[in-house]
Amino acid sequence: MKKILAMLLAVITVFSLTACGGDKYADLKIGNITGFGQNIASNAKFEYNLSEVPADDLEFSALTLLKISKDKLNYIDGKPEMYRSMASPEEVLVIGAKDAATAKEILNGPISDWVKYQRDGYSDYGPDQVPKIDSCVRMTAGRYVFLIVSNDGAQAKTVLNDLLETTLKIHE
């Protein structure tokens, strides 16, 4: 009985610490998602020149290529809150989801599936590109989803983290 009680208290303690930690990006407001994405594309290292996906094609990109449900995306003026710039397999993708929980669903579902699809394809006809895919940055911050496939995944993550910290300071 004492062991069960001790185990139960340990589990409760772990969950309470997790709950108190919170997401420091919970209230993150990027504002201009296109400018934010362009900043990443300008400052991370890429082998190829990225081409920005036109705003009119973003919904097709989200719904058809990435297979994200329309109800999971945040829309502004009838268009998904999204930035995408790419040169296969390299890309910068920033998505505004409905909320933080939905952002995690998008990351763990459609984005993970997309990365696997890209990796599988490049394993056959462009194996030299696979390390970029394997070291890609995939994360959420509040209700935003980020995917960066670049020459230097660690440097891209630093660029993203610096931009997120700057954005937090601006909105404090």
Protein Blocks (a to p, Z undefined) as FASTA:
>chain_A
ZZmmmmmmmmmmmmmmmmmnopaklmgcekjmklmmmmmmmmmccfbdcddddfklmmmm
mmmmnopafklpcceehiacdddddddfbdcdddddfblmlmmmmmmmmmmmmmmmmmmm
mmmmmmmlmmmmmmpccddehjbccddddfblmlmmmmmmmmmmmmmmmmZZ
